[in-house]
Structure formats: structure tokens, C-alpha cells
Amino acid sequence: MELPPARRAPGPHDRDVRHEPPDGPRRAARLLRDAEPHRPHRPGEDRRGHPVRAPGLHPGGRRRPGPSRGDQRRAPDPLLRGVLALGVPRGRRLQRAAGTAGRGPQPGRFARVTRRSAIYRGTVRHRRTTPIAHAFTYDVGMLWIDLEEADELFAHAPLWSARRPRTPGGVSRADLLGDPAVPLDVAVRDLVQERLGTRPTGRIGVLTTPRTFGRAFNPVSFYLCFSPKDDDAPVAIVADVENTPWNERHAYVAACDPDARVQDLAFEKVFHVSPLMGMAQRYRFRLTRPGPTWSIHIASDGESAFDATLNLRREELSGAALARLLARFPLQSARTGALIYSNALRLKLKGAPYHPHPVKDMRASKTRTVLHGLLKHWIRDGELTLVDAHGSTTVGDAWKDGTGTPLRATVTIHDERAYRALLKGSLGLAESYRDGWWDADDLVGIVRIAARNIHRGDAYRRRLRPVLAPVQGAVATARRNTIDRSKEQISAHYDLGNDLYGLMLDETMMYSSAIYPTPEATLHEAQLCKLDRICDKLELGPDDHLLEIGTGWGGLAIHAARRSGCRVTTTTISREQHALAVERVRAAGLQDRITVLLEDYRNLTGTYSKLVSIEMIEAVGWRDFPTFFRVCGERLADDGLMLLQAITIDDRAYDVEKATKSFINQLIFPGGCLPSVREIQRCVGSFTALRNVQLEDITPHYVTTLAAWRERFEQAAAAGALDEQRYDKQFRRIWSLYLAYCEGGFAERRIQDVQILLAGPRFRGEALLPGLPDQPTSAPVTTLHLADDGPHTRHVA
């Protein structure tokens, strides 16, 4: 028992005993037992006549008070009082009977606590007009919270809370603007002062989507700062925008006209909200004052014009209204996210353009740090400098190769998205260069530095090979170069336009490595030298019938028929190549000696005394290398000769590169794959009766050939000779990189170019050809002669 506060003396157990407040109207409304004087345990008893009452105890002063063990009265029912929120305490009829309800109607709890806060329900409509028309509408329920009333907003609603995030409904400070450790009104005032230079002093309200069942997603929350002189006149607005799936936030802040009933505001778009909307836009906001109805309209103009309209109707905040809101929108946050993703998919299927996220600030800084760390670990041979808005970083040693010629290059980053792209390998490197995200003072130097240090990456990928091989094999099988698919892939490169290749190549139209007889030789002279060398190796004469797999534009067929008088059957699956080759054969008057077919090599028939294929095998695909050599063996006579000129990759890199998506096999030669010399020898030995006679490495000549092609291509582009409609800036950049990429790869022998002479089982010629310089210097050429008594290497000055 305890004395009323006015009659008791303080004692040592004060902390364990809770003192009940003095009698009065508020206490009668709060405590059920004090509002029920007619309960059976004290019939007719006048509570005011007794100075002592039963206390509510709470152990240790930490738990909330509750009824004592001797108290026979039941505790208030939270479901009746909170969920249904009737605003009427149990036993009120008895209270009225005792005369305690004679003071007139008592306001409900929410009416006493909240004067301005409310529920707003309505619809949201999203609509796009360009470049893709699309629209959708959905219902929404939102809370308009006066921040002065926020602390007690859900005090008597057990299923709603502003402090416990896992209640079925509520609003958490962490879901709203700024640092959760800072009071929300302070965060809003600080932001407005920072952006506008004036600190608002009036009340602040926020329109936001409530958290439901532990999940919160607010595409946008609106904060209105009101004038201290007029509670209904806004002086500033804050639109706090959140994007998905990045979970980033940005606040747009603008001053309002306090005298205007409708606010018209404008913002430049600075925040990426969707991969299907570009950044080059300007927002226009139009909103009315909050009242019985409320309308907010957002529109944009620019590359992706759209508008969004929020039409709302006010509903007074009460327990019953909150219960209805939770029942109507139990999973509102999840539903909003699902609508965003599903409509994004529909837009993408309609063909809406993709706009990647502009990587900035901390994310860009982290990616930059990761890339710099990788480069410092991998780049040792050659010097690479990265320059961006934050400064420059240099890695590697320009003099490490000991040749006396430094190898260094500088990359300038224009867009920090390039860092993430560069982490994707050669494909990301090419795509980001195409889009203008970076430039280099020496593209060939960049590739050479990469080629010198790539062996570290190869070692890592070899360790992953057992894991990746089954997946890569399955993908390669599904995308195997069938006859129809081969036609599509060849067309993607060789049908770009004969005028393009005419500007880049020489008069022979040979799109393969030349052989330079002297350092001073022109590209045309070097190509003629290469053609003569092929004819000599094949020992072509008037009685021969030569099969060429891979016509190109007819350069070799015309040269061989004119020089040796042999008959030539040549085949291609490129329509543009076929048309020009037929025209050139007719112009040369060799229709009786040359037959040009538009046919896949797998459909050829007949037997030929000689066979040649110049840099066509790269388009076959690694799954079909055995098929290619089997067909060659079947078409070649037993005493015939075959010459294969092929771009090859280092034997040690073949297994890790053959099924990898790369710049070249995705953007230049779809479906292509470079064989290795070892793979060629394996296929020859396993699937044919042919034998190796000679292998000649002509790689140094390809470096010079590619430099000549790149120079001619860039001169044509600079002179405006390329059709701007067909070959735009992105095409020109990607092709400049392609030619530099190949030149650097050949210069560092990451890839090679070889001529392999093969013979049928009954051939007995085996004459060695005189050597030629293997580069535009006096260095000797190395040839490998493969005879019956074993290989012999001969160096010819």
C-alpha cells in the first residue's frame, strides 16, 4: 500500500514504488480501474473518500507498471484499445452511470495528439512520351506528418511505431532525410540553410510512404517548410529522391512563394534514378498546398520526356484510419518496387535505350582504387600513366626490357565509368574507348604494355580453367558456327562495305599480312611479294587446279591465274565480297580460268591438286577446327600441296582464350577464334593424312602491314572520305582501336602470323624456298623444314 503523494514521506524504497498521479479527469480517462467504482470487489464505494489505494509495482524500477498479484482486476485490452482504436476505455458506461462522464464529450486520443498530421490516399500516374510511349497508374497511401507531432503520433496504436522498425506499420527515422542521429527537423533546416542560405524557423511537414512489415521504400518524400507567420504558407520545399537498386539518395531544394496557392519550380537533373532515363533533363514541379485534396505534378523535358502525377485526398488521422490504411496497403513498399521493375522490363522490351549509371563520388573512388592496385601488381614491364580529375598515377618500368627503347603510354580518363569498364577486360576496354570515356597518347603502346604483362593473368585463368571449361564448352556448343550462323557472322564484318576496305587496303585488296622484301617497299609491293611467295611455295603451274577457301575480294585468285596460268576455284560466304570478286575477275578477263563460288567450305566437292587458305581459319571457330582440316584433307589430292596462312595465338594462352568473350570476337569478328600452332598440328595429325613440310613465321611483317592500314584508315576518316551515316564516330574509334590492338599484339608476339605448307601422303617435292627479311631491317628470316628425316632449321640472310 502507499499513501497519496500529498500525505507520504519519502523513503529509501522510492525507486521501487511508482506513485499514481492525483485524481482528475485525465487520470479517469487513462486508468481503467479508477473509472469503474461499481466493480463487485468494492460495490458503491466512493473512491474519493479513501486516502489509500493499491499501488502499481515495477521490479527494480525498470519494467513498466502492471497490476499486483492481489489485484483481481484485468489489465486493459490492447487489441480493443489500440488496434480498433475506439477511443473509449473499457467500463465507460459505468463511468457515465457514476456521473464521471458528465463533463461532455471527450476527444479521442488521436484528436488530442494530432492537429495537422493526416493520411493521404490517392493515385500515382507515370507516363513517358519519348523515345518510347508508356504509362501506368497505381493506388498509394501516404502519411502527412507534422514533425512537431511526430513523437506521439503512434503512441496509442500498438501495430504502428515511429521507433520500432519491425512493427506492421510506421515510419522510421532511418528511412528519412539525413543522418538518423540528427533530429529530422534539424536535418531539414540545416539542408535548406546550406542550399538556400536562409534557415526556416516555422513548422515542417513531410509527405512520405509508411514502412509496412519491416520494409520501406520511398521513391520520393516531400518536406514543406512553412512560414512562422502563416502555418499554411510554404517557404521552401525539399524533394528527397531514392533510386533502386542502388539505394542512393539525393535531395532537391527550392524556395517557395509563400503567397502562391500553387508552386511552380524547376530543377536540373543531377541524380540518376533509372537506367532507362538519361541525365540530360530538366524537372518541373507543380504542387498545391496540402488541404482536403493535394496534387503534385512532376514533368521533365529532354532526351527521355516523362511526367508523374500524384493526386491525393485527405483523411483524418485516427486509429481506425491507420487500421484501414494497413489493411489496404499491407505490402506497399514491396508492391512499389515490383511495379518499378516490371515496368522497366516492359520499357526495355519496347526498345527503350539503356543509360548506365554514372559512377561518381565514393563508388568511383573505390573502383579507381581497385584498378590502380591491380595495375601496380600486374604492370612491371613498360610504363603506364593514368590521368584523371584526381591526378595521375604511374606504374611499371619503361626500361625493363633492356632494349634501349623505352615503352611508355599515358591514358587520360574522361569519364570515371571507364574504371569499372576496364575491370571487364578487353571487351570493357574497347566499349569504353568507343564511347569516349578515355583516350591514349599511344594506342599501340597501351596494347604492347598489356601484352607484355598478360601472362600473369593467364596463369590465374589457367587455375580457373577446370571450373570454367564445362560452362564454356556448353556455351560454345550452343553457339557453334553452323552454316547459317557462319553466314551471319561473316556478314557482320566483311559486308560492312567494299568502299571501306577499298580506302584501307592496297590495289590487290588483300586483307592479310603482306611480306616486305625491303624496308622501303610500299604496301602494294609487299602484298605482291606475299602473293608471289605463296605461288612459289605451292609450285603452281598451268596444269594445276587451285582451290581457295576464303576468296576475299579475289586478289590471290587473279594473281595466281595470271602468273601461272592455273585454274582457280575460290569460295566465300560474304555476298559483298562475292559480288566484287566476280566483277574484278571479269575486268581482268579471267572468267575462263577462275570460278567464284558463294558456298560454305563444308559444302565443297571434288579433288584439287593445290589448296590455299589465307587467314580464313580464324572465322571457323574452335569447335570446328577438326572439321576444317578434315574437309581440306578430303579436297586435296594425295600428291598435292596446301598452304595455310593463319593468325595464331601463343600455345600457352590458347586454352584460356578460345572460349573467352573478348573485344575481337564480340565487336569485330563475331564467333571468331585464333588457333595455336600446336592445335593446328594436332588437327592435321588427328583428322587428315597430310604432313607438315614447312612453317614460316611472318609476324614482323604484320606489324608493318597493320601500321600501313591504320594510317590509311585514319587519313580517310580525317579527310571525310568515310560515309558519316554508315561509319559514325563510334565506329571510327572502335576500328582505330582494333587496328592498333592487332598491331600491338603482333609486335609483342602475343599473336603471330604463320605460313604452314602441308603435303599429301604421296608428295615428294620438298624444295626449300629462298629466305626473305622477316622485318623491314636486315634481320634474317627463320624457316622450319619438316622432312621425313626430322626437322631442320635454316637461317637465311
Number of C-alpha atoms within 10 A of each C-alpha: 9 16 15 18 12 8 10 9 9 8 7 6 9 11 13 14 17 16 15 15 10 11 12 8 12 10 14 18 19 12 14 18 15 14 25 23 19 16 14 9 10 11 10 11 13 11 15 8 7 9 11 13 12 13 19 18 18 17 11 10 13 9 9 10 14 12 15 13 8 7 12 9 13 9 12 13 10 13 12 14 18 20 17 17 23 15 20 16 19 19 17 17 15 16 21 14 14 16 10 17 18 10 9 7 7 12 11 14 18 21 14 9 18 20 12 15 24 21 20 26 20 17 14 17 15 16 16 18 13 14 14 16 13 15 15 12 14 12 16 20 19 22 23 21 22 22 17 15 15 17 13 13 24 24 15 20 24 17 20 28 22 19 14 15 21 16 18 19 29 26 26 18 17 14 19 19 24 20 12 13 9 12 13 20 20 11 17 23 18 16 20 23 14 12 13 13 10 14 16 20 14 17 18 23 24 23 21 23 23 27 28 23 20 16 17 23 21 18 18 19 19 18 24 24 27 22 18 14 9 13 12 18 20 28 20 23 24 22 19 20 20 20 17 16 10 11 10 12 18 18 19 19 22 17 17 19 15 16 12 12 14 15 18 14 17 16 14 13 15 12 18 23 22 18 17 18 20 20 19 13 19 16 17 16 18 15 17 15 17 20 13 11 15 17 17 19 17 17 19 21 15 14 14 19 20 23 18 18 19 19 17 23 16 19 16 18 21 24 25 17 16 25 18 13 20 22 10 13 17 16 18 23 21 15 13 16 16 12 14 14 13 11 14 16 14 12 18 15 9 12 12 19 15 12 13 13 16 16 17 13 9 9 14 18 15 14 21 19 12 14 16 17 12 12 16 14 12 18 20 19 21 23 21 24 15 17 16 15 10 7 7 13 13 17 20 21 16 19 16 15 14 8 8 9 10 14 20 22 22 20 18 16 20 14 18 21 21 24 25 20 19 18 16 12 13 18 19 18 21 24 19 21 21 20 15 16 18 21 15 17 12 14 20 22 23 22 22 28 24 22 20 20 17 15 15 12 11 17 14 11 16 16 11 12 14 10 10 15 14 11 12 16 14 11 12 18 11 9 13 17 21 14 14 10 14 21 17 17 21 20 19 15 14 20 16 14 14 15 11 18 18 14 19 19 21 19 14 19 20 23 19 20 26 25 29 29 22 16 13 11 14 14 22 17 18 23 28 21 17 20 20 17 17 21 19 14 19 22 14 22 17 11 11 19 21 28 27 25 24 23 26 27 27 26 20 27 28 22 17 22 22 15 15 16 18 18 23 25 18 27 23 25 24 25 15 17 23 22 14 15 25 19 15 17 21 13 10 12 13 19 15 10 17 23 17 20 19 15 18 18 21 13 8 16 10 9 18 23 20 24 27 23 20 23 22 19 24 19 20 22 24 22 17 15 21 20 17 18 21 19 17 26 23 17 19 22 21 18 16 25 28 28 23 20 23 25 26 26 25 17 14 14 18 20 19 19 18 22 22 14 16 21 21 18 20 13 18 17 18 22 25 24 26 24 25 22 20 15 19 17 13 14 16 22 14 13 17 19 16 27 20 20 24 24 20 18 18 25 25 24 22 24 24 23 23 23 17 17 21 21 14 16 24 19 15 15 18 10 9 10 14 19 11 12 7 11 16 12 15 14 14 17 18 20 20 18 21 20 21 24 24 21 26 26 22 26 22 18 19 20 22 24 23 18 22 21 24 23 27 22 15 12 16 12 12 16 11 13 12 10 17 22 21 23 21 16 12 12 13 15 19 19 22 18 21 18 14 11 6 7 13 11 11 14 12 13 13
